[in-house]
């Protein structure tokens, strides 16, 4: 994801991003949740990809945020992870 962000290879960036989210769904261990997210989120994701083009720096920052989440999965509790992800979401809104 980081490489595709730096190279602005958006097809690969979004493929990696979707795979990241799919992996998180699978880690939840709830096949019903994974199935529903696949049905709902993937089409929305595709629409977002078609309609959104950002500055290169925002792709690089997004890849870095995803990397921090991966690192945190091994060492943080569920509430700590939630707080981390909410902080990222707030940063995207502001």
Secondary structure, DSSP 8 states (H G I E B T S, - for coil): -HHHHHHT-HHHHHHHHHHHHHHHHHHTT-HHHHHHHHHHHHHHHHHHHHH----HHHHHHHHHHHHHHHHHHTT--HHHHHHHHHHHHHHHH-
